[in-house]
Amino acid sequence: MSRCGRKSRGRHAARGVTLVELVVTLAVAAMLAAIAMPSFSNLVRGNRLKSSANEMVAMLQTAKVAAVSRRARVSVCPSADGASCAATVGNRWIALMVKDGVSTVLRDSTLHESVVVKSSANLSAGNHRLVFVPSGFSSVGANASGTIGLCVANLSGNNGIDVTTNVSRVSTRRRAATAACTVPADN
């Protein structure tokens, strides 16, 4: 025991972190975060685009399956109120089944606000409606195909995903939609 009545800790005494070590560690961590931030932002934007495209594909598949299994016409269209089709393209879309004069919303989805939605020429001419009939075939106005273009303007590289229905097939394709989020082409 030492003269004060306490035991001596000896050579291996526990030591805390000094203020200088803490500041240096925080400075290095801040520099690494600053370098990684733009890459992380691109990752988030890319994931928003992919999840919106996946949601649109799921909505089209839901409409197709419901049309066949329930022997009804099912429309996939933009909606302002979640209960009826709208005349303009937006980020909220519904799958609307009409059978025996009764309308039923099968699916209601709102895409992320950073995702820009554009209609192809066929889809615009078809009043922005993709319709599935009981045979499982799709129509877009007088045409058999239509494309919904999804885009994130401030995403680098291929910043657009086109979701297309063609007769009975739903497909996606990545493309460079530019910062202006150009209108997709019809297939």
PENOR-V512028 format. One line per field, one symbol per residue. phi: phi as a letter, one per 20 degrees, with the letter a starting at -180 (. if undefined). A space follows every 50 residues. Layout:
phi = ???
//
This chain:
phi = .efendfeemfdffceeffffffffffffffffffegfffffffffffff fffffffffffffffffffdlbecddbfbedmcbfdecebedccddecbl mdeceebccdfgfeeedcdfgffffelmdddddgfnedbcmedecbcded bdfedenfeccedcdcmcddbcbebeemfelfffeee
//
